[in-house]
Amino acid sequence: MFRRSDEPMGLSQRNDADRTSVVVAGPGRATTIPGIIVSEIVHAVSLTAPVTRIEVDLGLDYTVGLHRAPSLAVAHRAESPSTVQSRRAPDSARFRAQAFREWLGADVKTAIAYAWPGIDNSWIKPFVQISKGAGITSVVAIASLPRSTLVRPSHLSDVVGRADLVLVGDEADALGLSRSLGSSGPVVEAHEALSLSSRDGRGSGHQITAFLRRGSTSTLSSLLAAFDAIPEAWIDDYHLQVVMRHAGQIFPEMIANSYHGDHVRLIGEDLSRPSLEDLCAASSVLGVADPTVDSRAFSAAMDFGIATVVLSSSTVPEVGKGYVGGLLADLAHPASVHVALRHALRLAELSFPSPDAWDELALRLSDPRRTPAPATRLLQPVATR
């Protein structure tokens, strides 16, 4: 953890007796990864405090490369009642600042901003400044993206410079941001829940592994139709593994007769835990048909942080609550399966923290003065060079 020299915990001291609520601001679109993550943070924080969510979507740049198929986490949220109040920030910077002053009232104890490097985060600076003027503890949570991403959290030093606490996903980003801010800047910590860095051990190319119900010809037919929709000019980079217990020759024949059958492998035997983990480690994305609460495949997907398509034929399954790496596809429509798999492949660079990690992050965000959780890496202070 990096601390200012003049404040032991880097957070302003004030009487919070009359302040009980939390404001969380960030991208709001449920069709993008940043919007999904903000939804999960809001939900987790709302379990311990009243929350107002401010949806800030500036321009169109935030959508580039971040769209996704229907979200499993959002589907779960839609089915449960919510006490969270939602506000949409105005597009105009002047009117947006006025709205912030109205929403950051005397009952607010903590103001949280979520930043995604590479999109327009200019709104965070006035959000933090207005919070500061109102005596509200301000926290900025910044996603740490794969190292291949050109824009790093350190590039946001100007917009987060007056915050009380800044959380990022990994130590390297924390070091870089702390050096940019200098010794008089805010507290900077690394928290694993904000890390979306690449998984280690992922195989080359686009490896899709699908776990299907035993002996379901309709499920296999829909999956093969979705896979066959991949353009022939691209198919050399794609491979599909189908894990499904079966009997007879009908299933191998279905694969052999499919358009891209040469790129499909059928696995019919039961998998041990090590074998399942090896499959996950080598896969870009997973597909799981109608998983139950005790699904080994979906549990392994969450453990590895893999983007996972739930192939559903009915209602939203019980699995995946709070897992931002989950997507939904309708097995009755191969086009839906194709779109979900394509979107999952676009997310293959990212690893998604477990629901428990989000809960730990929520505790840190809602009570910034407390001792950091084990998921938060404590680092030595670094002075500006």
N, C-alpha and C positions, 0 to 999 in steps of 0.2 A: 504494500500500500504506500502511496506517496502522500506526504502530509505537508501542509503549510507550516512554517516555523512559528508563526504567531498564534496558532490555534491547535491544541493537542488533537482534537478530532476533526478540525477543519470545518465544523458546522456551527452556525450562529446559535447563541444561547438565548432563549426567550421562553415566556410562559405559554405553554400549549394547552392550558386547561380548557379554553373555549374553542380550540381547533381540533376537529375530529375527522374531517373529510380529506380525501385525496383526489387530485386532478391528474389524469393521465392524458397526454397529448401525443399524437403521432399519426402516421398514415392510417386511413380508415377503410380503404376499399377492400372488401372481403375476397376479391379475386386476385389479390397480390400477397406475396409472402410477408412483407412488412405489415400489411393490414391484419393478417392472420395472427402474427406475433403480438401485435398490440392488443388484439382481442383476448389472447391467452393471458397476457400480463394483467389486463383490466379484470378479467374474471378471477384470477388468483388473488389480486389485491382486494377485490370486493368481498372476499371471504372474511376479512378482518376489519374493514373500514368502508364507510359510504364512499362511492366513487362517481366522479363525473368524467366521462370520456370526451375529449375534444378531437374530432376528426379533421386533420390538416392534410389536404391533398392539393398541392400546388402544381399547376401545369399538367403536362402529359408525360414528362420524362420519367416519372416514378414507375410508369407501367412497363417500360422497356425491359424485356427479359424476365419479368417478375409475375406475369399472369400464370394462372394455374387452373386446372380442372376444379370442379366443386370440392370444397374442403371438408374432410371428415370432421375436423374440430369444429368448424362453423356449423355443420349439420347437427352436432350434439348440442351446441349452444342454442340453436333455433328451437330445439325441442324442450328446453328448460326455461322457466320464468327468470327474468333478470330485473334487478333493482337498480341497475346502472343507468344513470342519466346520460344521454348522448347529446352532444352539440356539434355542429359543423362550423368550422372556422370560415369567415368570409375570405374571398379571393383577394380583396384589396388589403394591402399591408396596413393602411391607416385604420380601416374598419376592423381588421383582425386584431390590432393592438387594443382598440377600444373594447372589443369582445373579451380579450384576455383580462383586462382590468375588471370587467363585470364578473367574469367566471372565477377569478382568483380572489375570492372574497374573504371576509374575516373568519369564516369557519374552516378554511383550508389550512391543513398543517403541512402537507407535502405536495409539491408540484413536480410531476415526472414527465420528461420528454423522451421519446424514443427516436433515435436517429439511424438512418440507413445510409452509409457512405455512398456517394455517387448520385443521390437525388437532391432535390432542392430542400435544404435544411435551414434556410435563412430565417425562418419563423422562430427558430429556437432561441436566438439571441434576445429578441424582445420578450419572449415568453419568460426567460430566466430573469431578465432585468426587472420586469413587472413583478415577478414573484419576490425578488429581492426587496423591491420597494415596499411590498406588502408584508414583509417579515415572514415570508413562507420559505421553508427549506426547499431548495431546488435540486433535483437530481436529473442527470442526463444518462440514459442507457444507450450505448452505441453498439451496433452489431459488428462483430469481427468476421469479415468475409474471407474466402480463400485467398491465399497469398498471390494468386494470379491477378486479383483485382487491383487496378491501378490506384484507386482512391482509398486511402487508409484513414482511420480515426484521427490521426495526427493532423490531417488537413482540416479538421473541424475545430481546431484550437480557438479560433477567433469567436465562434458562436457559443462555445461552452465555457469560456474563460471566467465568467462570473458565477458559475454554478457552485453549489456547496460540495457536491459529490458527483463524480463521473465514473460510470462503470463501463468497461469494454470486455470483449470476449477472451482475449489472451494476453499473456505477459508482454510479448513483443509490441503489441499495439499500446499497452499501458505505458511501457517505457518510452515509446516514440511520442505519445501524446503528452506525457509528463515533461519531457524535454522541451517540447514546443511551448508548453504553458509556463515553464519556469518555476522556481521555488515558491513564488507568491501565488501560484495558481491553486485551483481546487484540489481536494482529495481525489486521487485516481486509483481505482482498484480494477483487478481482472476477475471476472466472474464467468465460469464455464458455460452457464446457460445462455450467454450472449455470443458464444463462439459457434459460427457456422462454417468452420474450416473444413477442408476436404478430409474424407475418411482415408485412412491408410490401408493399403492392401487391395484396393479395388482393381479389378482386372482391366485390361485395355479394351477398347471398343465399347459397344453398347450391349451389355449382357443383361437380358431380362430373364428373371426367374419367376415362374408362376406356380402357385400351389392351388390345385383344383380339387373339387370334391371327387370322391371315388366313383369311377364309372359313369361320369356325367358327359354324355355326348354333346348335349346342348351347350354346356360351358366350354368344352374344348372347341366346338365349332365357332362360337363367338370369338374366342381368343385367337384362333387361327385366322379368322376373317379380318380381325384388327391388325394382326401381324402382316398379313398378305397385302394390306393397304400401304405398307412402306414402299416408296418408289424403288423400282428395280436398280436404278443407278446408285442408290444408297445402301442396298441390302448387304453388301460385303462387310459393312461395319456393324451389323446387327446380328445378334444370336438370341434364340429363345430356348430356355429350358423349361419343360413342363413336368412338374412333380405331381404324379397322380397314380394312386393304386388302381389297377385295372386287371381285367381278365379278357382273354381272347385277342383276336387280331384286328378288331375294328378300329381301335385307337391308333396303333401304328399305321394302319392303312389310311386313316384320316390325315395323319401328318404327311405320309408319303405322297398323298394326292393333293396336298395344299400347294399353293403357288411358290412359297418360299420354304418348302419342306426340307430342303438341303441345309437350312440354317436352324432347324428345330431338333432338339434332343428330348426324348421321352424318358423320364426316370420313374420306374414303377415300384421300386423297393422302398421299404421303410427306412427312414434316415435316423441315424444316431444323432445325439446332440452335437458331437464334434463335426459330423458330416454336414449337419444343418448350418453350423456356424461357418464352415468352409464355403458352402454355397453362398451365404450372405456376404461374406468377405469379398468374394470374387464377382458379385453382382452389382450392376449399376443401379437397378431398381428391382423391386419385388411387386408381384401381384398375388393377392390372396383372395380366394373366392369364399364369400360368406363366412368369415372367421368367427369363431365362438370366443367367449371370454378366456378360455384356456388354450387358445391357438398358439402352438409353439412357434409357428412361422411368423405371426405378427409380433409376438413378444421378442423374437430374435431381431426382427426388423427395427423395432424401437431401440433395442440394445445397441445396434450398430448405427442408428441414426439414418437409416436408408429411406428415401422417398418411396412410399408404398401405396399402390393402388388397391383399394378394396373393391373387388368385383362383386357387386351386390345384386341380388335378384328380388329383394323385397324391401324391408325397412332398414333404417340405419342400424348397423350392428353395434353391439355394446362396446367393442374394442375401440381404442384410439382416442379416448376422451383426453383432450389437452395435448394431443400429439400433432404438431404442426406439419409433420412430414407425411400425413395421410391424405389421400385423395379418393374421391368416389367415382365409380363408373357403373353404368347400368348394363348388366350382362345381357339383357334382352336386345341391346342395340350395339352392334360391333363398332359403330362410329364413335360412340361414347367411350368404349374401351380404348380405341385407337388414340383419341384425343388425350385421355388420361395418361396413357403410357408415354406419349410424346411429351406431355408436360412434366411427367416424372423424370424423364431423361434430361430435360432442361435443368432440373433441380439436382441432378446427380452429383454436382460439385459440392453441394452443401450437405452438412450433417446436422440433424435436428435433435436438440436436447430432449430428454425424457420429460414427462409431466412433472415428475418430482423435482427436476432441476428448475422448472418454471416456478414451482411453489417456493423453493428456496430463494430464488431471485425476488419473488413478490415480498417475502419477509424482509429482505434487505432494502427493497425500494420503499416499502411502507413505513419502515422504522430506520432511517438512515443513521441514527446516532448509536444504534446498538452495535455490539461487537460483531464483525463480519462472520458469516456462516462458513463452514468448512469448504464449501464450493468456491469461496472467494479466496484467491491467492494473495497473501500478504507479501509485499515486496519492500525493499529498502528505499528510502527517499533518494531521489536523483536530482541533483542541482543542474541548472541550465549551463550548458557549456559555452 
